[in-house]
Amino acid sequence: MDAATGAALLADMAEPAPSPRTPLCASPALLYHTGDSSLPEDGVAAKIRRALQGGSLLEVIPVVRETLETASGTPLSVAVTGESGNGMSSFINALRGLGHDEAASAPTGVVRTTRTPSCYAYTHLPSVMLWDLPGARPATLSLESYLEEAQLSRFDLLVVVASEQFSLNHVKLAKAVQALGKPFYVVWTKLDRDLGGALSEGRVLQDIGEHIRESLQKEGVRPPPIFLVSNFDPFLHDFPQLRAALQKDLSDIRFRGPLESLSSLCEKVIQDRVTSLKESVAAEDFQNILGLQDADDLEQCLEAYRSLFGVDNESVQQVARGLGPRTVELMAIMSSRDLRMLCRGDWVLRLLTCPAVMAFVRLLGDIPVLGDLVIRCLRCTRHRRLLQAVSQDARALVRSILEQSVLAAEGSCGPEARGGRQVEVWSRHH
């Protein structure tokens, strides 16, 4: 899924649990979710806007967490495809940790066993379904027809399974999936056969991987993650790395839309406040807004701006307690903690506040009209620099809230779903 997932943030997305084997057409809602990526004004958007406009980032935390926890239950679908006989059903059983003879396992055999799409719950991650698609049979069905029937665009992530050889049809499958813009893997499933009697296991693994990569690159396909596994032992070779990759990538898919919506909303509210305050500074009617007695007392002005954006010391400590990390960690990312520190990192502000410049400005103040104009211009510039620094701190604090909230949402899915990653959405926007 992509940014369209943002619309589902407030909706109850729970679907009736499918049976262990459900035809593809029986549960279309499990395959792909579409909708408007905006956040309803009377819901999440309104709450976050009120919190940011009121300078209370602490109130943003429960809204973000509730939003991401809702998204953590979004149904996702993983398609397993390839040529008939490549061991796709056996791979699904191994991935689920089931033996081939268990009641809930996918049927396997020497001859083709999967004739209709079937879905299976991936118990390691909640609300994730593994779809066992019928294998492509080049002798009786063109690959184009297979792609049309399989409707690969409906899935969130795809696994192209191969064994014994990586054929041109595998390459075409990978090329078709790449054209859809979907994340996908290539999985080589019968590694036990390749290693049987091999003198050098490392050499065999290297040769298989290089062969797959070269075959894809020749056809202009950017090689995806490649995993070499044996369906008979789901704990050896690349199986652990495959599970970790699934966990990370499905979590990214699940949270990407909500995070983009939340990030865009927070950035817009913060930027709107900055723009409004800059206009007030230019019009010199900001003293009443900030409750200032002296517009040239920059320490007083800095504290007023910090309080207005919710990044003053007390507010940051409250956010830290709400998130869990130590207060010093959040305070460390605040560049506007005090005026002296801010001036050290901002040469323009440092220049405008140095004693020589301040003395020169006082002399200019005695010159009619010109002196007043210069003083107003310098005051406006100083306030703009303060605003820029404080608003960047507000963005940094919002990013911390998003990061910690994603970790909390992943943790609520159980230990298998914990990724421990940094949120990249906000950094992409800025």
N, C-alpha and C positions, 0 to 999 in steps of 0.2 A: 504494500500500500504506500501511498505518497501523502502529500499535504492534504489530500481530500479527507483523510482520517479525522481532521480537526472537527468536522461537523458532528462526529459521533461522540464527542467528548461528554456531552451531557445526556446522551440517549442511553437507554438500557439496551445494550447490544447483545444480551444473552440470547442464545439460540437453543432450542431443544437439542439435547445430546443425540448425535446420530448413532445408529447401531454400529457394531464393529466393522461391518462391511455395508456401505451405503452407496448406491449408484450415484454417479456424478450429478445427474439431473435432480436428485431427490433433495439435495441441500445446497441450492445455489447461493444462499446467503453466507455460507461458509467460505465461498471462494473469493469473493472480492467485495469490497465495501466502497461505495461512492457517496458523494455528498458535497455540500458547501463547506469550504475550509474555514469560514469565519466562525467567530464565537458569538452566540446570541447575546444581544444587548441586555436582556433581562436575566442573564445567568452569569457565567464566568466572566465575560468581558466587563459587565457592569461592576461586579465585585472588585475586580482587579483595578479598574479605572478609579473607583472610589478610594481604594486603598492607596494607590500611588499619588493621586491628587491630594489626599489628606496627609501624605508623608508618613504613612504607616505600612512599612514593608513587612512588618510582622503579620499583618492581616492577609498578605499575599500568600504566605506559606500554606495555610490549610486549603485555600482555593486551588493552588497549583497541585498539591498532593492529591486532593480529591479528583482533580482532572486526570492526572496521570494514573492513579489507581483504577479509575474507570477504563482508561485506555489499555491498562495491563490485561484486561479480560477480553480485548478485541480478538475475535476468532481469526486465525491465520491458516493458510493452506499451503502445503509444500507438495509439489508434484514430483513424482519419480518416473522418469521416462527413459527410453532407450530402445534398442532392438530386442526383439523376442529372443529369449534364451540367455540374456545377459545377467540373470539373477536378480531382477528388480524386486520381486516378491520376497526372496530370501534376504535381500538387503534391508527391506522394511522390517522384517522380523528381527534381524540382528540389531538394527537401530533401536527397536523397541525393547530389546532384551528378552525376546520370546523364542522358544524352540519352535521348530517347524510343525510339530505335532500337537501344539497346544490349541485349545478351542478358539482363542481370539486371534490366532496367527493367520497370516495371508497364505493361501494355498500355494504350494510349490510343487515342482515336478520336472522331469526331463523334457516333457512336451509342454507346449504353451498352455498355461493354466489361467492367466488373466485375460478374459475376453471382454469384460466391461469394467469401466472405472470403479474402483472401490476405495473407500476411505477408512482410515484407522486412527484412533486417538494416539497421539504421541505423549505418553504419560510423563515423560521427563519435563515437559513444558505445558502449562495449562492452555487450553483453548487452541491447541495446534493440531491440525489434522494432516496426516500423511496420505496422499492420494496415489494409489497404485494404478497407473495407466496401462492399457494394453500396449504391448511392445509393437514397434513399427515392423512391418513385414514387407521389405522391398519387393519381394517376388510377386506379391498379390495386391499391394497397395502403394501408390506413389507417396513419397514423403510429403508432398504438398497436401494431398488429401488427408494424410495422418495429422498434419499440423492443424488443418481446418477442423477436423473432428475433435482433436484433443483440447482445443480452445485454451492454449497455454497462457494467453493473456489474462485469464481469470485467476491465475495463481500468484501468490506473493513471492515465492522462491521456488526454483526448480533445480532438480538434481538429474543430470544426464549420466546414466549408468552405462558402463562398458566393461567388457571382459574379453580376453584372448586377442582381440584386435580392436583398434580404434579406427572405425571405417569412415568412409566419406559421409555416410548417413549421420554418424555421430557429429561430424564437423558441421553438417547442414543444420542439425538440431541445435547445436550450440550457437550457430550463426543466427538462426531464427529467434532464439531466446534473447541473444544480445540485442537484436534489432528491436525487441519489445521493451528494452530498458530494464529488464528484470534481473535481480541478482541470481546467480546460478553457480553450481559446482559441477565438476566432473569427478565421478567416483568409479574407480577400477575395483571390481568386486571379487574377483577370483584369484587373489594373490597367492593363495596356498598352492594352486596348480603351477603358477609361474616359479615359485620358489622350490618346488619339489625337486630335489636332486641338484639344485643350483650350487655351484662352488662359491659364488660370491653374492650374498644377498644384497649388499649395498649396490653392486653393479647392476643387478636386475632392477632394483627400485629406480635407480638413476635412468636406466635405459627406457623404462616404461614412461616415466615422467617426461623425459625429453621428447620421446616419440609423440606423446599427446600434445605437448606445447608446440612442437614444430608443425604438426598436422593442422592445428588451429591457426597458427600464424601465417601459414601458406595461403589460407583462405581469408586472411584479414580479420580473424577473430582474436580479440584480446584474451589471452588465457585467463580463465577464472581460477579460484582455488581448486587444486587437484588433490584428491585423497586416494591413497592406495590401501585397500582393506581386504580382509578375508571374511566372508559372510559366516564362516564357521567359528570365528573368534572375535567377538565385538569389543575386546579389550586390548588387542594387539595392533601393531602398525599405526595407521592414521585414524583409527576409530575415535580415540579420545579427542584428537584435534578437530575431527569432524563435528563431534557433539559440541565442543566449545565454540566452533564457528557458527553452528546453527543457533546456539543460545545467543551469541552476540548479534548476529545479523537479524534474527527474528525480533529481538528486542529493539534494534535500530528501526526496523520497519514499523513496529508497533508504536513507537514513541515519536517518530520523525514528524508526522503531521501535527500532533498536539504541541510539540516543542516549537515548531515553526510558528504556529498560531499564537502561542503564548509569548514567544520572543518578539514577534512583530507587534503584538498589542502593547507589551511593556515599552518597547522602543518608541512607539508612536506617542504614548502618554507622556513619557519622559521628555521627548523632543518637543511636544506641544507646550509643555510647561516652560522649557528653556526658551522657546520662541516668544511666548507670552511675556516672560520676565525680561527678555532683551528689549522688547518693545516698551515695557514700563521703564526700564533703565534709560532708554533713549529719550523718553518723554519726561523723565525725572519725576515720575509719580510713584516710584517704587518704595519710598521710605515708609509710607503708611502700610503697604502690603507686608513689608518685612518687620514693621514695628521698630524702625531704626531712629535713633536720636541724632546720629552723626553719620552721614553717608560716606564720609571719608575715613571713618574708623574701620579699617579693613578687617581687623580681628573680630569686631562685632558683626560686620557684614558677613564674614565667612561663617560664623556660627549660625546666623539667621538663615543663610542659604542651606546649610547642612540640616538644620531642623526642618526646613520647608520640604526637603527631598527625603527626609527620613534616614540620613546617614550620620547624624550626630552620635556621640559616644554612647549615650543611653539607648538609643534606638538600635544601634549595631549590636550591643550586648543582648538586647531582647531578641533580636533575630538569631544570634548565635545560640541562645538558650533554646529557641524554638527549633533550630536545625540540629543541634547536637554537637557540632565541632567546638573546640575551645574558642573563646572570644578573641584571644590574641591572633588566631589565624585569620579571622575576618578583619580585625583592626589593621593587620599587616597590609591588606590590599587597599586600604583607604589612603589615597594620596593627599586628601584635604584635611588630615587630622588636626593640623595647626598651620598657621600662616607661614611660620619660618620654614617648615618642611615643604610647604607648597611652593614657596619662592625658590627653594634650592632646585626644584625640578622644573621650574618655569622661568626661563631667562627673561621673557618679556615682563612678567610680573616683578621679577627681581630688579630689573632695570627701573621700572616705574615706581618702585617703593624704596629705592636707594636714597640715602640722605642728600646727595648732591642734586638729584633730580627734584626731590621734594622741596629743597631750598630754592631751586630755580623757579619752580612753579609758584612758590609764595611770592617771589619777586615779580613774576608776571601778573600776579593777582592785582598788583597796584596799577596796571595799565588798563584803562577803561576799554570795554568791549572786547578787545583782543585777549586780555587776561582772563576774562570770564569765559570766553569761548574755549581757550586752551584748557582751563581747569575742567570744564564740562566734558571735553573730549577725552582727557586723561582719566577722569572718573568713570566714564562709560567703558573705556577699554579695560580698566582694572576690574570692574564688575563683570564684564564679559569673561575675563580670564577666570574669575572665581566661579562663575556659573559653569564654565566648561569643565573645570576640575571636579566640582561637586556632582554634576550630572554624570560624569564618567564613573565616579564612585557609586552612584545609584545603579548604573548599569552593571558594575562589577558585583554589587550585592545581589541584584536580581539573578545574575548568572550563577552565583553560589546557591541561591534558592532553587534554581532549576536543576543544578547538578545534584544536590543532596536529595531533591524530591524524586529524581529518576532512580537514584540508588535505593531509596525507600520503596518505590513502586516495584523495582526488580526484586528486592528482598521479600516483598509480600507474595511473590510468585514461588518462593521456595529457594533453597540453595542452588539448584540447577540453573536458575535464571539470573543470578547475581553476576553483573558484568564488571562493576568497579571501574567504569570508564568515565572520561571527562565528556561533558556535553559540548558538542561542537556547533550546534545550531546558532547560538548567539554570536560566536566568533565569525561564522560565515556571513552573518548580517553586518558585522562591523569590522 
